[in-house]
Amino acid sequence: MMIMISSQSNVPYYPLQIEFIGIVENFETLLIGIFSIILLLLSISSYKKTRLQNILYAAAAFALFAFDMFLELIIERYYSITYPLQDLLHTSIILAILGLFFMSIVKRNR
């Protein structure tokens, strides 16, 4: 077993542990994406039953959330370095999600 010392600190780390953590993180990201798709489908089903416009804002937010999670997985899988616009894109999507949830709560149905 190979033990390495990080250049930034004197704390040893084990390459297999770091690889396992990366696998768990990717699995959790995938689960979050799948859960957001389930919530999207439930929102659409609820909209069809009630015809409340506010539910469409929440459905769009869930769709953006799923898109963001799967985009993160794809970028991490196919780019070994951080994609230059990844942080800007991620924060823009999060801002849009928050705006959509805000609209779903505040906007009045007519």
FENMOVEN-V893594 format. One line per field, one symbol per residue. psi: psi as a letter, one per 40 degrees, with the letter a starting at -180 (. if undefined). A space follows every 10 residues. Layout:
psi=???
This chain:
psi=hhhihiddif hiihdddddd dddddddddd dddddddddd dddddddddd fhdddddddd dddddddddd dddddddehd ihhdeddddd dddddddddd ddddddhii.
